[in-house]
Amino acid sequence: MECVARLKGATAQGVYVGLEDMIEFARDGIVGKTVLKAIDKEVSLFCMSTGQSLSSHTSSFPAIIHMLQGRGEVTLANKKYEAKPNAWFYMPANFPTQYKQLKT
């Protein structure tokens, strides 16, 4: 994984990242890149090929999905939602989530 920005200490800093430049797809796979890493947070970019999915899981910290390209399906606590460009999802800690990339 490539890390674009690392924040150290408790001081907030402004960060700019051109996400379009980081997009990279692997044939029949998932590419994950760290956009920002700090003491108390991490932002990652996941690029998923058609048909790829993340099985139902929980996280010990809150998470956000912001769909940049393509189409997918996000399941939040057994309720399915369409994921299309600029769809935004928030999951509190320990909230069951599942994702499937659909054909574009």
C-alpha positions as CSV (number, residue, x, y, z in Angstrom):
1,M,0.0,0.0,0.0
2,E,1.1,3.5,-0.8
3,C,0.7,6.2,1.9
4,V,0.0,9.7,0.5
5,A,-0.1,11.7,3.8
6,R,1.1,10.9,7.3
7,L,0.0,13.2,10.1
8,K,2.1,13.1,13.3
9,G,1.2,14.6,16.7
10,A,-2.1,16.1,17.7
11,T,-1.8,19.2,15.4
12,A,-4.3,19.2,12.6
13,Q,-2.9,19.9,9.2
14,G,-4.5,20.6,5.9
15,V,-4.1,17.9,3.3
16,Y,-4.8,17.8,-0.4
17,V,-5.0,14.5,-2.3
18,G,-6.0,14.0,-6.0
19,L,-7.9,10.8,-5.7
20,E,-8.3,10.4,-9.5
21,D,-4.5,10.1,-9.7
22,M,-4.6,7.2,-7.2
23,I,-7.2,5.1,-8.9
24,E,-5.8,1.8,-10.1
25,F,-7.7,-1.4,-10.9
26,A,-6.3,-5.0,-10.8
27,R,-7.9,-7.5,-13.1
28,D,-10.3,-9.6,-10.9
29,G,-9.0,-8.0,-7.7
30,I,-9.0,-5.2,-5.2
31,V,-6.4,-2.5,-4.9
32,G,-6.1,-0.8,-1.6
33,K,-4.1,2.4,-1.0
34,T,-3.7,4.5,2.2
35,V,-4.6,8.1,1.5
36,L,-4.0,9.4,5.0
37,K,-2.7,7.9,8.2
38,A,-2.8,9.6,11.6
39,I,-2.7,8.5,15.2
40,D,-6.5,8.2,15.5
41,K,-7.6,7.8,11.9
42,E,-6.9,6.3,8.5
43,V,-8.4,7.0,5.1
44,S,-8.1,4.3,2.4
45,L,-9.0,4.1,-1.2
46,F,-10.2,0.8,-2.5
47,C,-10.5,0.1,-6.3
48,M,-12.5,-3.0,-7.0
49,S,-12.9,-4.9,-10.3
50,T,-16.4,-5.9,-11.4
51,G,-17.8,-8.8,-9.4
52,Q,-15.5,-8.3,-6.4
53,S,-17.0,-8.0,-2.9
54,L,-16.2,-7.5,0.7
55,S,-18.1,-10.0,2.9
56,S,-20.1,-8.9,5.8
57,H,-17.9,-7.5,8.5
58,T,-17.7,-5.0,11.3
59,S,-15.0,-2.5,12.2
60,S,-13.9,-1.4,15.7
61,F,-13.9,2.2,14.5
62,P,-16.4,4.3,12.5
63,A,-16.1,4.1,8.7
64,I,-17.3,6.0,5.6
65,I,-17.7,4.8,2.0
66,H,-17.7,7.5,-0.6
67,M,-18.3,6.0,-4.1
68,L,-16.2,7.7,-6.7
69,Q,-16.8,5.6,-9.9
70,G,-18.8,2.6,-11.1
71,R,-21.8,0.9,-9.4
72,G,-22.1,-1.3,-6.4
73,E,-24.3,-2.4,-3.6
74,V,-23.7,-1.6,0.0
75,T,-25.6,-3.6,2.7
76,L,-25.9,-1.8,6.1
77,A,-27.4,-4.1,8.8
78,N,-29.2,-6.2,6.2
79,K,-30.6,-3.2,4.2
80,K,-29.3,-2.9,0.7
81,Y,-28.5,0.5,-1.0
82,E,-27.3,1.4,-4.5
83,A,-23.8,2.7,-4.6
84,K,-23.2,5.0,-7.5
85,P,-20.9,8.0,-8.0
86,N,-21.1,10.4,-5.1
87,A,-23.1,8.0,-2.9
88,W,-22.0,8.4,0.7
89,F,-22.4,5.9,3.6
90,Y,-21.5,6.2,7.3
91,M,-21.1,3.2,9.6
92,P,-20.6,3.6,13.3
93,A,-18.1,1.2,15.0
94,N,-19.2,-2.5,15.2
95,F,-21.9,-1.9,12.5
96,P,-22.4,-4.9,10.1
97,T,-21.5,-3.8,6.5
98,Q,-21.1,-5.6,3.2
99,Y,-20.1,-4.3,-0.3
100,K,-20.4,-5.8,-3.8
101,Q,-19.0,-4.1,-7.0
102,L,-21.5,-4.4,-9.9
103,K,-21.1,-4.2,-13.6
104,T,-20.9,-0.6,-14.8
